[in-house]
Amino acid sequence: MKTYDANDDLPLVYKDALISLLSFQADSEFAGGQRVAENLKFAPRAEEAYRISKKHSEEIGHAWYCWNILTPLGVDVDARVKHLVQNADNPDPKIVRVINGFRKENWSPLFQDWSDVAMFSAVVTPAAVAFLGQYRQSSYLPWRRVSERIWQEEKGHLAFGVWAAKRVMEFEGEKGRARLQAAIPKFMKMGLGFGGRPSDESANFGIYFDLGLKVRTASEIQDEYLSILTDRLNELNLELPSNIEPDYDMKVGYDLTLV
């Protein structure tokens, strides 16, 4: 696999694909941070408020890391930030690329209380760990380097979800456990679809794979997701639901044409 570093001359198709994927991650990380900040209202205690605020800061940081790579590639990062800040509830997909699951109209109905906040991080974040982990082997070396830090922090967000779920059970007993269990299916749909549709249904996967910008298929990511999720639910003494269908529509968020 040919690799490129900062300041290397990039083939046009490679640069287009890199900017498309990386801007999608950066914009979505920032929008995800905005959504996490909204969930602060559900924090039942001071420590929960502190920990979710830390997660919010790290999500914004992930966007910043990626935007720092995009700036030398000619992307007007400041314009993207300004648009996301001024249009937090409904960003224009022609200006920024945000995963559907992080758009407010799709996100807000999923959350009713702190148990939902806990289970989002416990059930969806394993998919982020599996999906974003692949970029540690990206053919674009600046992205590879920063992805190691992002991946480590995503594992921390998963640990936050497990901790938060344990706190629900500690303070609310079986009633809290029942709410946690009931929340799993809706978040598992999102987690199962996080890696995208199977590669043979993706118009651009072959290009990304050949360029070394993606190194794992959607099926491989989904398998790792289920493995991580099963371990975490076992740790929480919660059951893994069966027959849950992936919600692939929560993944998409932009139209992409590669030259």
C-alpha positions as CSV (number, residue, x, y, z in Angstrom):
1,M,0.0,0.0,0.0
2,K,1.4,3.4,-1.0
3,T,1.4,6.0,1.7
4,Y,1.5,9.8,1.7
5,D,2.6,12.3,4.2
6,A,1.9,16.0,4.8
7,N,3.2,18.1,1.9
8,D,3.4,15.2,-0.5
9,D,1.8,15.7,-4.0
10,L,-1.4,13.8,-3.9
11,P,-3.1,12.3,-7.0
12,L,-6.4,14.0,-7.7
13,V,-8.6,11.0,-7.0
14,Y,-6.8,10.3,-3.8
15,K,-7.1,13.9,-2.6
16,D,-10.8,14.0,-3.4
17,A,-11.4,10.8,-1.6
18,L,-9.3,11.8,1.4
19,I,-11.1,15.2,1.8
20,S,-14.5,13.5,1.4
21,L,-13.9,10.9,4.1
22,L,-12.0,13.2,6.5
23,S,-14.4,16.1,6.3
24,F,-17.3,13.6,7.0
25,Q,-15.5,12.5,10.1
26,A,-14.5,16.0,11.2
27,D,-18.0,17.5,10.7
28,S,-19.7,14.5,12.3
29,E,-17.4,14.6,15.3
30,F,-18.2,18.2,15.9
31,A,-22.0,17.7,15.5
32,G,-21.7,14.6,17.8
33,G,-20.1,16.9,20.4
34,Q,-22.9,19.3,20.1
35,R,-25.4,16.5,20.7
36,V,-23.5,15.2,23.7
37,A,-23.6,18.7,25.2
38,E,-27.4,18.7,24.9
39,N,-27.5,15.5,27.0
40,L,-25.9,17.2,29.9
41,K,-29.4,18.1,31.0
42,F,-30.0,14.5,31.9
43,A,-27.1,14.2,34.3
44,P,-28.5,13.2,37.7
45,R,-25.4,13.9,39.8
46,A,-22.3,16.1,39.8
47,E,-19.9,13.3,38.7
48,E,-22.1,12.3,35.8
49,A,-22.2,16.0,34.7
50,Y,-18.4,16.2,34.9
51,R,-17.8,13.0,33.0
52,I,-20.2,13.8,30.1
53,S,-18.7,17.3,29.9
54,K,-15.3,15.6,29.4
55,K,-16.7,13.4,26.7
56,H,-18.1,16.5,25.0
57,S,-14.7,18.2,25.0
58,E,-13.0,15.2,23.5
59,E,-15.6,14.9,20.7
60,I,-14.9,18.5,19.8
61,G,-11.2,17.7,20.0
62,H,-11.6,14.9,17.5
63,A,-13.1,17.3,15.0
64,W,-10.2,19.7,15.6
65,Y,-7.6,17.0,15.0
66,C,-9.2,16.2,11.7
67,W,-9.8,19.8,10.6
68,N,-6.1,20.4,11.3
69,I,-5.3,17.8,8.6
70,L,-7.8,19.3,6.2
71,T,-6.6,22.9,6.4
72,P,-3.4,22.3,4.5
73,L,-5.4,20.4,1.8
74,G,-7.2,23.7,1.0
75,V,-10.4,23.1,3.0
76,D,-12.0,26.3,4.6
77,V,-12.3,24.8,8.0
78,D,-13.4,28.1,9.7
79,A,-16.4,28.3,7.4
80,R,-17.4,24.8,8.3
81,V,-17.1,25.5,12.0
82,K,-19.1,28.7,11.7
83,H,-21.9,27.0,9.8
84,L,-22.1,24.2,12.4
85,V,-22.2,26.6,15.3
86,Q,-24.8,28.9,13.7
87,N,-26.9,26.0,12.4
88,A,-26.5,23.4,15.1
89,D,-30.1,22.1,14.8
90,N,-30.1,21.8,11.0
91,P,-26.8,22.0,9.2
92,D,-26.9,22.2,5.4
93,P,-25.7,19.0,3.9
94,K,-24.4,21.0,0.9
95,I,-22.0,22.8,3.2
96,V,-21.0,20.3,5.9
97,R,-21.2,16.5,6.0
98,V,-22.8,15.1,9.2
99,I,-23.8,11.6,9.9
100,N,-27.6,11.3,10.0
101,G,-27.5,9.9,13.5
102,F,-25.9,13.1,14.8
103,R,-28.6,15.4,13.3
104,K,-30.8,16.8,16.0
105,E,-34.1,15.6,14.6
106,N,-32.8,12.0,14.6
107,W,-30.8,12.2,17.9
108,S,-33.1,13.9,20.3
109,P,-36.0,11.4,20.1
110,L,-33.6,8.7,21.3
111,F,-33.0,10.3,24.7
112,Q,-35.5,10.5,27.5
113,D,-33.3,10.1,30.6
114,W,-29.8,9.3,31.8
115,S,-30.2,5.6,31.2
116,D,-30.4,6.4,27.5
117,V,-27.3,8.5,27.7
118,A,-25.5,5.6,29.3
119,M,-26.6,3.1,26.8
120,F,-25.8,5.2,23.8
121,S,-22.1,5.2,24.9
122,A,-22.2,1.5,25.9
123,V,-24.1,0.2,22.8
124,V,-23.2,2.6,19.9
125,T,-19.6,3.5,20.9
126,P,-18.3,0.0,20.3
127,A,-19.1,0.6,16.6
128,A,-17.1,3.8,16.7
129,V,-14.2,1.9,18.2
130,A,-14.4,-0.7,15.5
131,F,-15.0,1.8,12.6
132,L,-12.5,4.6,13.5
133,G,-9.9,2.1,14.5
134,Q,-9.3,1.2,10.9
135,Y,-7.9,4.7,10.2
136,R,-4.9,3.9,12.3
137,Q,-3.7,2.0,9.2
138,S,-4.7,4.8,6.8
139,S,-2.5,5.4,3.8
140,Y,-2.5,9.1,4.7
141,L,0.1,9.2,7.5
142,P,-1.2,12.4,9.2
143,W,-4.6,10.8,9.6
144,R,-3.0,7.5,10.7
145,R,-1.1,9.3,13.5
146,V,-4.1,11.3,14.9
147,S,-6.4,8.3,14.7
148,E,-4.5,6.5,17.4
149,R,-5.4,9.2,19.8
150,I,-9.0,9.3,18.7
151,W,-9.3,5.6,18.9
152,Q,-7.9,5.6,22.5
153,E,-10.4,8.3,23.5
154,E,-13.3,6.4,21.9
155,K,-12.4,3.5,24.1
156,G,-12.6,5.9,27.0
157,H,-16.1,6.9,25.9
158,L,-17.1,3.3,25.8
159,A,-15.8,2.9,29.4
160,F,-17.8,6.0,30.3
161,G,-21.0,4.3,29.0
162,V,-20.3,1.2,31.1
163,W,-19.6,3.3,34.2
164,A,-22.7,5.3,33.7
165,A,-24.9,2.2,33.3
166,K,-23.4,0.7,36.4
167,R,-24.3,3.9,38.3
168,V,-27.9,3.7,37.1
169,M,-28.1,0.2,38.6
170,E,-26.3,1.3,41.7
171,F,-28.7,4.1,42.5
172,E,-31.9,2.7,40.9
173,G,-31.6,-1.0,41.3
174,E,-33.8,-3.4,39.2
175,K,-35.9,-0.5,37.9
176,G,-32.8,1.1,36.4
177,R,-31.6,-2.2,35.0
178,A,-34.9,-2.7,33.3
179,R,-34.7,0.7,31.6
180,L,-31.1,0.0,30.5
181,Q,-32.1,-3.3,29.0
182,A,-35.1,-1.7,27.2
183,A,-32.8,0.9,25.6
184,I,-30.5,-1.6,24.0
185,P,-32.4,-2.4,20.8
186,K,-32.8,1.2,19.5
187,F,-29.1,1.9,20.0
188,M,-28.0,-1.4,18.7
189,K,-29.8,-0.6,15.4
190,M,-27.6,2.4,15.1
191,G,-24.5,0.5,16.1
192,L,-25.0,-2.3,13.6
193,G,-25.4,0.2,10.8
194,F,-22.4,2.4,11.9
195,G,-19.9,0.8,9.5
196,G,-22.1,1.3,6.5
197,R,-23.8,-1.1,4.1
198,P,-22.0,-4.3,3.0
199,S,-19.2,-3.4,0.7
200,D,-20.8,-4.8,-2.4
201,E,-23.6,-2.2,-2.0
202,S,-21.3,0.8,-1.6
203,A,-20.5,2.8,-4.7
204,N,-17.2,4.1,-3.3
205,F,-15.9,1.4,-1.0
206,G,-13.7,-0.2,-3.7
207,I,-12.0,3.2,-4.4
208,Y,-11.4,3.9,-0.7
209,F,-10.0,0.4,-0.2
210,D,-7.7,0.5,-3.2
211,L,-6.4,3.8,-2.1
212,G,-5.8,2.5,1.4
213,L,-8.1,5.1,3.0
214,K,-10.3,2.3,4.3
215,V,-8.8,-1.1,5.3
216,R,-11.8,-3.0,6.6
217,T,-15.1,-4.1,5.1
218,A,-18.4,-3.2,6.7
219,S,-18.9,-6.8,7.6
220,E,-15.6,-7.0,9.4
221,I,-16.5,-3.8,11.3
222,Q,-19.9,-5.2,12.2
223,D,-18.3,-8.4,13.5
224,E,-15.9,-6.6,15.7
225,Y,-18.7,-4.3,16.9
226,L,-20.8,-7.4,18.0
227,S,-17.8,-8.9,19.8
228,I,-17.1,-5.7,21.8
229,L,-20.8,-5.1,22.5
230,T,-21.3,-8.7,23.7
231,D,-18.4,-8.4,26.2
232,R,-19.6,-5.1,27.5
233,L,-23.2,-6.3,28.0
234,N,-21.9,-9.4,29.8
235,E,-19.9,-7.1,32.1
236,L,-23.2,-5.2,32.9
237,N,-25.1,-8.5,33.2
238,L,-27.5,-7.3,30.4
239,E,-28.8,-9.4,27.6
240,L,-27.8,-9.1,23.9
241,P,-31.1,-8.8,21.9
242,S,-31.5,-11.0,18.9
243,N,-32.9,-10.3,15.4
244,I,-32.0,-6.6,15.5
245,E,-31.8,-5.1,12.0
246,P,-29.2,-2.4,11.2
247,D,-30.4,1.1,10.6
248,Y,-28.1,2.1,7.8
249,D,-30.0,5.3,7.2
250,M,-28.5,6.7,10.4
251,K,-25.0,6.4,8.8
252,V,-25.5,8.4,5.6
253,G,-25.4,12.1,5.6
254,Y,-24.1,13.4,2.3
255,D,-23.9,12.7,-1.5
256,L,-20.4,12.0,-2.8
257,T,-19.1,11.8,-6.3
258,L,-15.5,10.9,-6.8
259,V,-13.6,12.0,-10.0
